Amino acid sequence: MPEVRNSFYCDMVHGKKYFTYLSEELPEIVENIFPLTHDPKERYVIGNSMGSHGTFKWALNRPDFFAAAAGMSGAGEVESLGFFDMNNPNVASAFGTREEYRGSSNDFYHLIRKNLQEGKKLPRLYSCCGRQDFFYEGSKNFAEVATKMGCPVEFSEGEGRHEWGFWDQWLPVMIDKMMLGMSFPSDQKLFNIRFAVINYLAGKRNQFVYKLEGFETEWNYSRHVSFARASYSNLPPGEYVFKVKACNNNGKWSEATTEFFV
């Protein structure tokens, strides 16, 4: 997500129209410069921290624009996350009072109800948060409430705080979830998947376990390599899930399993 200062990606009550910039002006500029797709089925958006709020706001205000959206560490409803209790002037500048916020284009629950009442198809929504993050309970609660309302939000969690270490680990996981993996023609007989982790100290001592769920039941091991490769041939046409976990030279395994659909 682009930089928008402390606006919460709003058309601010007391400030600039950052949501208009984000959702209207910026896409037009970028699409005029780069050969990007105009197909909503091939558009995705992801953000972290305040960017996770902007991500979900964009997706819920423009459900026709994206196939999927993902937010890391803060994808939740502003009131339940406690922002109005912080006595933060940035909150008042962005949203105004609680009364001005409720029922507005910033109110996620209002947007969900409105979209469902109008019969609009919502993009797939994904959220993740570290268990030590101060937004953990609010993010998890929003996913549960939104799902019960009829707007499924897939919530994932792991060890971590509100910091780049957590986001670096979970970014590829969330991208894979949004992208739903990769597809091959049914007559393709062979494909390879290469995977690696960054380890500048002892890259050749990495370890991996992986399997293609739907085809394999046991994990495959690949030890003491800087990268690994999985090869599959003559698979029956169908849908599979490739899963992989990594271990560094200190014997520490990744908590999250990276997975994508095939």
C-alpha positions as protocol buffer text, in pm:
chain_id: "A"
residue {
  index: 1
  type: MET
  ca { x: 0 y: 0 z: 0 }
}
residue {
  index: 2
  type: PRO
  ca { x: 125 y: 354 z: -75 }
}
residue {
  index: 3
  type: GLU
  ca { x: 217 y: 617 z: 185 }
}
residue {
  index: 4
  type: VAL
  ca { x: -77 y: 826 z: 310 }
}
residue {
  index: 5
  type: ARG
  ca { x: 71 y: 979 z: 627 }
}
residue {
  index: 6
  type: ASN
  ca { x: -161 y: 922 z: 927 }
}
residue {
  index: 7
  type: SER
  ca { x: -486 y: 941 z: 732 }
}
residue {
  index: 8
  type: PHE
  ca { x: -599 y: 578 z: 780 }
}
residue {
  index: 9
  type: TYR
  ca { x: -653 y: 584 z: 402 }
}
residue {
  index: 10
  type: CYS
  ca { x: -959 y: 808 z: 454 }
}
residue {
  index: 11
  type: ASP
  ca { x: -1114 y: 1094 z: 274 }
}
residue {
  index: 12
  type: MET
  ca { x: -1041 y: 1271 z: 600 }
}
residue {
  index: 13
  type: VAL
  ca { x: -1311 y: 1458 z: 788 }
}
residue {
  index: 14
  type: HIS
  ca { x: -1047 y: 1720 z: 867 }
}
residue {
  index: 15
  type: GLY
  ca { x: -783 y: 1683 z: 599 }
}
residue {
  index: 16
  type: LYS
  ca { x: -708 y: 1556 z: 252 }
}
residue {
  index: 17
  type: LYS
  ca { x: -895 y: 1301 z: 41 }
}
residue {
  index: 18
  type: TYR
  ca { x: -651 y: 1013 z: 61 }
}
residue {
  index: 19
  type: PHE
  ca { x: -903 y: 740 z: -18 }
}
residue {
  index: 20
  type: THR
  ca { x: -996 y: 912 z: -344 }
}
residue {
  index: 21
  type: TYR
  ca { x: -625 y: 933 z: -424 }
}
residue {
  index: 22
  type: LEU
  ca { x: -578 y: 564 z: -341 }
}
residue {
  index: 23
  type: SER
  ca { x: -883 y: 416 z: -511 }
}
residue {
  index: 24
  type: GLU
  ca { x: -931 y: 646 z: -811 }
}
residue {
  index: 25
  type: GLU
  ca { x: -633 y: 868 z: -893 }
}
residue {
  index: 26
  type: LEU
  ca { x: -347 y: 626 z: -827 }
}
residue {
  index: 27
  type: PRO
  ca { x: -486 y: 329 z: -1028 }
}
residue {
  index: 28
  type: GLU
  ca { x: -547 y: 557 z: -1327 }
}
residue {
  index: 29
  type: ILE
  ca { x: -192 y: 693 z: -1313 }
}
residue {
  index: 30
  type: VAL
  ca { x: -31 y: 351 z: -1270 }
}
residue {
  index: 31
  type: GLU
  ca { x: -240 y: 188 z: -1544 }
}
residue {
  index: 32
  type: ASN
  ca { x: -143 y: 465 z: -1787 }
}
residue {
  index: 33
  type: ILE
  ca { x: 226 y: 401 z: -1722 }
}
residue {
  index: 34
  type: PHE
  ca { x: 245 y: 23 z: -1689 }
}
residue {
  index: 35
  type: PRO
  ca { x: 73 y: -252 z: -1894 }
}
residue {
  index: 36
  type: LEU
  ca { x: -141 y: -373 z: -1605 }
}
residue {
  index: 37
  type: THR
  ca { x: -449 y: -589 z: -1628 }
}
residue {
  index: 38
  type: HIS
  ca { x: -797 y: -440 z: -1617 }
}
residue {
  index: 39
  type: ASP
  ca { x: -947 y: -775 z: -1517 }
}
residue {
  index: 40
  type: PRO
  ca { x: -1064 y: -774 z: -1151 }
}
residue {
  index: 41
  type: LYS
  ca { x: -993 y: -1148 z: -1137 }
}
residue {
  index: 42
  type: GLU
  ca { x: -624 y: -1065 z: -1167 }
}
residue {
  index: 43
  type: ARG
  ca { x: -608 y: -774 z: -922 }
}
residue {
  index: 44
  type: TYR
  ca { x: -489 y: -816 z: -562 }
}
residue {
  index: 45
  type: VAL
  ca { x: -404 y: -582 z: -276 }
}
residue {
  index: 46
  type: ILE
  ca { x: -214 y: -635 z: 50 }
}
residue {
  index: 47
  type: GLY
  ca { x: -106 y: -406 z: 333 }
}
residue {
  index: 48
  type: ASN
  ca { x: 42 y: -419 z: 680 }
}
residue {
  index: 49
  type: SER
  ca { x: -36 y: -222 z: 997 }
}
residue {
  index: 50
  type: MET
  ca { x: -241 y: 84 z: 892 }
}
residue {
  index: 51
  type: GLY
  ca { x: -212 y: -48 z: 539 }
}
residue {
  index: 52
  type: SER
  ca { x: -419 y: -352 z: 640 }
}
residue {
  index: 53
  type: HIS
  ca { x: -703 y: -116 z: 731 }
}
residue {
  index: 54
  type: GLY
  ca { x: -664 y: 59 z: 395 }
}
residue {
  index: 55
  type: THR
  ca { x: -659 y: -272 z: 214 }
}
residue {
  index: 56
  type: PHE
  ca { x: -989 y: -392 z: 358 }
}
residue {
  index: 57
  type: LYS
  ca { x: -1145 y: -48 z: 320 }
}
residue {
  index: 58
  type: TRP
  ca { x: -1057 y: -45 z: -50 }
}
residue {
  index: 59
  type: ALA
  ca { x: -1185 y: -398 z: -104 }
}
residue {
  index: 60
  type: LEU
  ca { x: -1514 y: -338 z: 80 }
}
residue {
  index: 61
  type: ASN
  ca { x: -1580 y: -3 z: -88 }
}
residue {
  index: 62
  type: ARG
  ca { x: -1489 y: -138 z: -431 }
}
residue {
  index: 63
  type: PRO
  ca { x: -1575 y: -511 z: -420 }
}
residue {
  index: 64
  type: ASP
  ca { x: -1579 y: -516 z: -801 }
}
residue {
  index: 65
  type: PHE
  ca { x: -1213 y: -411 z: -825 }
}
residue {
  index: 66
  type: PHE
  ca { x: -1022 y: -701 z: -664 }
}
residue {
  index: 67
  type: ALA
  ca { x: -1019 y: -1079 z: -661 }
}
residue {
  index: 68
  type: ALA
  ca { x: -871 y: -1084 z: -311 }
}
residue {
  index: 69
  type: ALA
  ca { x: -731 y: -861 z: -38 }
}
residue {
  index: 70
  type: ALA
  ca { x: -505 y: -937 z: 257 }
}
residue {
  index: 71
  type: GLY
  ca { x: -421 y: -742 z: 570 }
}
residue {
  index: 72
  type: MET
  ca { x: -140 y: -809 z: 816 }
}
residue {
  index: 73
  type: SER
  ca { x: -153 y: -690 z: 1178 }
}
residue {
  index: 74
  type: GLY
  ca { x: -451 y: -461 z: 1205 }
}
residue {
  index: 75
  type: ALA
  ca { x: -721 y: -570 z: 963 }
}
residue {
  index: 76
  type: GLY
  ca { x: -1017 y: -492 z: 1184 }
}
residue {
  index: 77
  type: GLU
  ca { x: -1299 y: -257 z: 1268 }
}
residue {
  index: 78
  type: VAL
  ca { x: -1176 y: 76 z: 1404 }
}
residue {
  index: 79
  type: GLU
  ca { x: -1397 y: 96 z: 1713 }
}
residue {
  index: 80
  type: SER
  ca { x: -1330 y: -262 z: 1827 }
}
residue {
  index: 81
  type: LEU
  ca { x: -956 y: -209 z: 1773 }
}
residue {
  index: 82
  type: GLY
  ca { x: -980 y: 69 z: 2029 }
}
residue {
  index: 83
  type: PHE
  ca { x: -877 y: 369 z: 1820 }
}
residue {
  index: 84
  type: PHE
  ca { x: -1150 y: 596 z: 1953 }
}
residue {
  index: 85
  type: ASP
  ca { x: -1032 y: 524 z: 2308 }
}
residue {
  index: 86
  type: MET
  ca { x: -675 y: 637 z: 2239 }
}
residue {
  index: 87
  type: ASN
  ca { x: -749 y: 1011 z: 2242 }
}
residue {
  index: 88
  type: ASN
  ca { x: -534 y: 1037 z: 1929 }
}
residue {
  index: 89
  type: PRO
  ca { x: -583 y: 1356 z: 1723 }
}
residue {
  index: 90
  type: ASN
  ca { x: -503 y: 1163 z: 1403 }
}
residue {
  index: 91
  type: VAL
  ca { x: -811 y: 946 z: 1463 }
}
residue {
  index: 92
  type: ALA
  ca { x: -1037 y: 1249 z: 1498 }
}
residue {
  index: 93
  type: SER
  ca { x: -887 y: 1412 z: 1188 }
}
residue {
  index: 94
  type: ALA
  ca { x: -944 y: 1098 z: 981 }
}
residue {
  index: 95
  type: PHE
  ca { x: -1280 y: 971 z: 1106 }
}
residue {
  index: 96
  type: GLY
  ca { x: -1435 y: 1257 z: 1301 }
}
residue {
  index: 97
  type: THR
  ca { x: -1648 y: 1153 z: 1597 }
}
residue {
  index: 98
  type: ARG
  ca { x: -1780 y: 802 z: 1661 }
}
residue {
  index: 99
  type: GLU
  ca { x: -2117 y: 918 z: 1528 }
}
residue {
  index: 100
  type: GLU
  ca { x: -1958 y: 1047 z: 1207 }
}
residue {
  index: 101
  type: TYR
  ca { x: -1765 y: 722 z: 1168 }
}
residue {
  index: 102
  type: ARG
  ca { x: -2059 y: 486 z: 1212 }
}
residue {
  index: 103
  type: GLY
  ca { x: -2237 y: 415 z: 886 }
}
residue {
  index: 104
  type: SER
  ca { x: -1965 y: 584 z: 682 }
}
residue {
  index: 105
  type: SER
  ca { x: -1738 y: 448 z: 410 }
}
residue {
  index: 106
  type: ASN
  ca { x: -1484 y: 376 z: 686 }
}
residue {
  index: 107
  type: ASP
  ca { x: -1716 y: 150 z: 889 }
}
residue {
  index: 108
  type: PHE
  ca { x: -1639 y: -208 z: 787 }
}
residue {
  index: 109
  type: TYR
  ca { x: -1951 y: -362 z: 940 }
}
residue {
  index: 110
  type: HIS
  ca { x: -2169 y: -106 z: 763 }
}
residue {
  index: 111
  type: LEU
  ca { x: -1994 y: -179 z: 433 }
}
residue {
  index: 112
  type: ILE
  ca { x: -2037 y: -555 z: 474 }
}
residue {
  index: 113
  type: ARG
  ca { x: -2410 y: -519 z: 546 }
}
residue {
  index: 114
  type: LYS
  ca { x: -2453 y: -279 z: 254 }
}
residue {
  index: 115
  type: ASN
  ca { x: -2273 y: -504 z: 5 }
}
residue {
  index: 116
  type: LEU
  ca { x: -2464 y: -813 z: 114 }
}
residue {
  index: 117
  type: GLN
  ca { x: -2799 y: -632 z: 100 }
}
residue {
  index: 118
  type: GLU
  ca { x: -2718 y: -516 z: -254 }
}
residue {
  index: 119
  type: GLY
  ca { x: -2618 y: -870 z: -355 }
}
residue {
  index: 120
  type: LYS
  ca { x: -2262 y: -776 z: -443 }
}
residue {
  index: 121
  type: LYS
  ca { x: -1995 y: -1043 z: -466 }
}
residue {
  index: 122
  type: LEU
  ca { x: -1720 y: -970 z: -218 }
}
residue {
  index: 123
  type: PRO
  ca { x: -1352 y: -1037 z: -284 }
}
residue {
  index: 124
  type: ARG
  ca { x: -1180 y: -1309 z: -85 }
}
residue {
  index: 125
  type: LEU
  ca { x: -1041 y: -1159 z: 236 }
}
residue {
  index: 126
  type: TYR
  ca { x: -741 y: -1280 z: 435 }
}
residue {
  index: 127
  type: SER
  ca { x: -598 y: -1156 z: 763 }
}
residue {
  index: 128
  type: CYS
  ca { x: -305 y: -1250 z: 983 }
}
residue {
  index: 129
  type: CYS
  ca { x: -168 y: -1120 z: 1310 }
}
residue {
  index: 130
  type: GLY
  ca { x: 99 y: -1209 z: 1565 }
}
residue {
  index: 131
  type: ARG
  ca { x: -20 y: -1336 z: 1902 }
}
residue {
  index: 132
  type: GLN
  ca { x: 194 y: -1077 z: 2080 }
}
residue {
  index: 133
  type: ASP
  ca { x: 58 y: -792 z: 1864 }
}
residue {
  index: 134
  type: PHE
  ca { x: -159 y: -533 z: 2042 }
}
residue {
  index: 135
  type: PHE
  ca { x: -411 y: -569 z: 1754 }
}
residue {
  index: 136
  type: TYR
  ca { x: -433 y: -950 z: 1783 }
}
residue {
  index: 137
  type: GLU
  ca { x: -766 y: -975 z: 1969 }
}
residue {
  index: 138
  type: GLY
  ca { x: -930 y: -703 z: 1759 }
}
residue {
  index: 139
  type: SER
  ca { x: -816 y: -854 z: 1429 }
}
residue {
  index: 140
  type: LYS
  ca { x: -925 y: -1204 z: 1529 }
}
residue {
  index: 141
  type: ASN
  ca { x: -1261 y: -1079 z: 1654 }
}
residue {
  index: 142
  type: PHE
  ca { x: -1328 y: -887 z: 1333 }
}
residue {
  index: 143
  type: ALA
  ca { x: -1260 y: -1197 z: 1123 }
}
residue {
  index: 144
  type: GLU
  ca { x: -1502 y: -1400 z: 1335 }
}
residue {
  index: 145
  type: VAL
  ca { x: -1779 y: -1138 z: 1331 }
}
residue {
  index: 146
  type: ALA
  ca { x: -1744 y: -1063 z: 959 }
}
residue {
  index: 147
  type: THR
  ca { x: -1756 y: -1433 z: 878 }
}
residue {
  index: 148
  type: LYS
  ca { x: -2075 y: -1478 z: 1083 }
}
residue {
  index: 149
  type: MET
  ca { x: -2226 y: -1181 z: 896 }
}
residue {
  index: 150
  type: GLY
  ca { x: -2170 y: -1362 z: 566 }
}
residue {
  index: 151
  type: CYS
  ca { x: -1837 y: -1207 z: 466 }
}
residue {
  index: 152
  type: PRO
  ca { x: -1575 y: -1481 z: 519 }
}
residue {
  index: 153
  type: VAL
  ca { x: -1237 y: -1357 z: 645 }
}
residue {
  index: 154
  type: GLU
  ca { x: -972 y: -1627 z: 668 }
}
residue {
  index: 155
  type: PHE
  ca { x: -767 y: -1549 z: 979 }
}
residue {
  index: 156
  type: SER
  ca { x: -417 y: -1687 z: 1040 }
}
residue {
  index: 157
  type: GLU
  ca { x: -196 y: -1634 z: 1342 }
}
residue {
  index: 158
  type: GLY
  ca { x: 155 y: -1703 z: 1461 }
}
residue {
  index: 159
  type: GLU
  ca { x: 416 y: -1589 z: 1707 }
}
residue {
  index: 160
  type: GLY
  ca { x: 517 y: -1228 z: 1655 }
}
residue {
  index: 161
  type: ARG
  ca { x: 472 y: -864 z: 1741 }
}
residue {
  index: 162
  type: HIS
  ca { x: 379 y: -555 z: 1540 }
}
residue {
  index: 163
  type: GLU
  ca { x: 708 y: -547 z: 1351 }
}
residue {
  index: 164
  type: TRP
  ca { x: 879 y: -617 z: 1021 }
}
residue {
  index: 165
  type: GLY
  ca { x: 1009 y: -956 z: 1131 }
}
residue {
  index: 166
  type: PHE
  ca { x: 652 y: -1086 z: 1143 }
}
residue {
  index: 167
  type: TRP
  ca { x: 551 y: -920 z: 816 }
}
residue {
  index: 168
  type: ASP
  ca { x: 858 y: -1048 z: 629 }
}
residue {
  index: 169
  type: GLN
  ca { x: 767 y: -1401 z: 735 }
}
residue {
  index: 170
  type: TRP
  ca { x: 397 y: -1378 z: 654 }
}
residue {
  index: 171
  type: LEU
  ca { x: 406 y: -1172 z: 334 }
}
residue {
  index: 172
  type: PRO
  ca { x: 475 y: -1470 z: 102 }
}
residue {
  index: 173
  type: VAL
  ca { x: 218 y: -1678 z: 291 }
}
residue {
  index: 174
  type: MET
  ca { x: -54 y: -1419 z: 240 }
}
residue {
  index: 175
  type: ILE
  ca { x: 38 y: -1363 z: -124 }
}
residue {
  index: 176
  type: ASP
  ca { x: 9 y: -1737 z: -188 }
}
residue {
  index: 177
  type: LYS
  ca { x: -331 y: -1743 z: -19 }
}
residue {
  index: 178
  type: MET
  ca { x: -455 y: -1456 z: -237 }
}
residue {
  index: 179
  type: MET
  ca { x: -311 y: -1590 z: -561 }
}
residue {
  index: 180
  type: LEU
  ca { x: -457 y: -1937 z: -508 }
}
residue {
  index: 181
  type: GLY
  ca { x: -144 y: -2097 z: -651 }
}
residue {
  index: 182
  type: MET
  ca { x: -82 y: -2190 z: -1012 }
}
residue {
  index: 183
  type: SER
  ca { x: -258 y: -2379 z: -1290 }
}
residue {
  index: 184
  type: PHE
  ca { x: -137 y: -2613 z: -1564 }
}
residue {
  index: 185
  type: PRO
  ca { x: -307 y: -2760 z: -1871 }
}
residue {
  index: 186
  type: SER
  ca { x: -447 y: -3103 z: -1792 }
}
residue {
  index: 187
  type: ASP
  ca { x: -218 y: -3263 z: -2051 }
}
residue {
  index: 188
  type: GLN
  ca { x: 103 y: -3128 z: -1895 }
}
residue {
  index: 189
  type: LYS
  ca { x: 290 y: -3432 z: -1765 }
}
residue {
  index: 190
  type: LEU
  ca { x: 571 y: -3278 z: -1563 }
}
residue {
  index: 191
  type: PHE
  ca { x: 632 y: -2973 z: -1344 }
}
residue {
  index: 192
  type: ASN
  ca { x: 896 y: -2866 z: -1094 }
}
residue {
  index: 193
  type: ILE
  ca { x: 870 y: -2636 z: -793 }
}
residue {
  index: 194
  type: ARG
  ca { x: 1186 y: -2471 z: -660 }
}
residue {
  index: 195
  type: PHE
  ca { x: 1193 y: -2308 z: -318 }
}
residue {
  index: 196
  type: ALA
  ca { x: 1448 y: -2145 z: -91 }
}
residue {
  index: 197
  type: VAL
  ca { x: 1495 y: -1936 z: 221 }
}
residue {
  index: 198
  type: ILE
  ca { x: 1739 y: -1649 z: 270 }
}
residue {
  index: 199
  type: ASN
  ca { x: 2027 y: -1752 z: 495 }
}
residue {
  index: 200
  type: TYR
  ca { x: 2344 y: -1550 z: 448 }
}
residue {
  index: 201
  type: LEU
  ca { x: 2538 y: -1730 z: 723 }
}
residue {
  index: 202
  type: ALA
  ca { x: 2498 y: -2096 z: 637 }
}
residue {
  index: 203
  type: GLY
  ca { x: 2263 y: -2131 z: 342 }
}
residue {
  index: 204
  type: LYS
  ca { x: 2378 y: -2482 z: 255 }
}
residue {
  index: 205
  type: ARG
  ca { x: 2263 y: -2607 z: 595 }
}
residue {
  index: 206
  type: ASN
  ca { x: 1896 y: -2527 z: 536 }
}
residue {
  index: 207
  type: GLN
  ca { x: 1639 y: -2805 z: 561 }
}
residue {
  index: 208
  type: PHE
  ca { x: 1295 y: -2838 z: 405 }
}
residue {
  index: 209
  type: VAL
  ca { x: 993 y: -3062 z: 434 }
}
residue {
  index: 210
  type: TYR
  ca { x: 730 y: -3057 z: 163 }
}
residue {
  index: 211
  type: LYS
  ca { x: 438 y: -3251 z: 20 }
}
residue {
  index: 212
  type: LEU
  ca { x: 171 y: -3219 z: -245 }
}
residue {
  index: 213
  type: GLU
  ca { x: -153 y: -3266 z: -53 }
}
residue {
  index: 214
  type: GLY
  ca { x: -404 y: -3464 z: -252 }
}
residue {
  index: 215
  type: PHE
  ca { x: -124 y: -3675 z: -399 }
}
residue {
  index: 216
  type: GLU
  ca { x: 111 y: -3740 z: -106 }
}
residue {
  index: 217
  type: THR
  ca { x: 32 y: -3814 z: 257 }
}
residue {
  index: 218
  type: GLU
  ca { x: 388 y: -3814 z: 395 }
}
residue {
  index: 219
  type: TRP
  ca { x: 634 y: -3528 z: 410 }
}
residue {
  index: 220
  type: ASN
  ca { x: 943 y: -3532 z: 187 }
}
residue {
  index: 221
  type: TYR
  ca { x: 1274 y: -3420 z: 339 }
}
residue {
  index: 222
  type: SER
  ca { x: 1548 y: -3220 z: 176 }
}
residue {
  index: 223
  type: ARG
  ca { x: 1851 y: -3156 z: 396 }
}
residue {
  index: 224
  type: HIS
  ca { x: 2155 y: -2927 z: 387 }
}
residue {
  index: 225
  type: VAL
  ca { x: 2078 y: -2736 z: 70 }
}
residue {
  index: 226
  type: SER
  ca { x: 2055 y: -2366 z: -15 }
}
residue {
  index: 227
  type: PHE
  ca { x: 1743 y: -2436 z: -222 }
}
residue {
  index: 228
  type: ALA
  ca { x: 1532 y: -2741 z: -299 }
}
residue {
  index: 229
  type: ARG
  ca { x: 1322 y: -2870 z: -584 }
}
residue {
  index: 230
  type: ALA
  ca { x: 1013 y: -3088 z: -593 }
}
residue {
  index: 231
  type: SER
  ca { x: 929 y: -3271 z: -917 }
}
residue {
  index: 232
  type: TYR
  ca { x: 597 y: -3428 z: -1003 }
}
residue {
  index: 233
  type: SER
  ca { x: 488 y: -3620 z: -1314 }
}
residue {
  index: 234
  type: ASN
  ca { x: 178 y: -3794 z: -1447 }
}
residue {
  index: 235
  type: LEU
  ca { x: -59 y: -3645 z: -1190 }
}
residue {
  index: 236
  type: PRO
  ca { x: -429 y: -3704 z: -1251 }
}
residue {
  index: 237
  type: PRO
  ca { x: -613 y: -3380 z: -1339 }
}
residue {
  index: 238
  type: GLY
  ca { x: -741 y: -3217 z: -1022 }
}
residue {
  index: 239
  type: GLU
  ca { x: -669 y: -2968 z: -746 }
}
residue {
  index: 240
  type: TYR
  ca { x: -377 y: -3006 z: -507 }
}
residue {
  index: 241
  type: VAL
  ca { x: -211 y: -2804 z: -231 }
}
residue {
  index: 242
  type: PHE
  ca { x: 168 y: -2780 z: -220 }
}
residue {
  index: 243
  type: LYS
  ca { x: 299 y: -2728 z: 135 }
}
residue {
  index: 244
  type: VAL
  ca { x: 652 y: -2653 z: 249 }
}
residue {
  index: 245
  type: LYS
  ca { x: 829 y: -2562 z: 574 }
}
residue {
  index: 246
  type: ALA
  ca { x: 1191 y: -2458 z: 622 }
}
residue {
  index: 247
  type: CYS
  ca { x: 1454 y: -2491 z: 892 }
}
residue {
  index: 248
  type: ASN
  ca { x: 1768 y: -2278 z: 925 }
}
residue {
  index: 249
  type: ASN
  ca { x: 2118 y: -2383 z: 1030 }
}
residue {
  index: 250
  type: ASN
  ca { x: 2027 y: -2338 z: 1400 }
}
residue {
  index: 251
  type: GLY
  ca { x: 1752 y: -2597 z: 1376 }
}
residue {
  index: 252
  type: LYS
  ca { x: 1468 y: -2344 z: 1400 }
}
residue {
  index: 253
  type: TRP
  ca { x: 1170 y: -2444 z: 1186 }
}
residue {
  index: 254
  type: SER
  ca { x: 934 y: -2186 z: 1038 }
}
residue {
  index: 255
  type: GLU
  ca { x: 612 y: -2169 z: 1234 }
}
residue {
  index: 256
  type: ALA
  ca { x: 393 y: -2100 z: 930 }
}
residue {
  index: 257
  type: THR
  ca { x: 352 y: -2354 z: 654 }
}
residue {
  index: 258
  type: THR
  ca { x: 378 y: -2191 z: 313 }
}
residue {
  index: 259
  type: GLU
  ca { x: 116 y: -2335 z: 82 }
}
residue {
  index: 260
  type: PHE
  ca { x: -44 y: -2270 z: -252 }
}
residue {
  index: 261
  type: PHE
  ca { x: -293 y: -2439 z: -479 }
}
residue {
  index: 262
  type: VAL
  ca { x: -197 y: -2634 z: -790 }
}
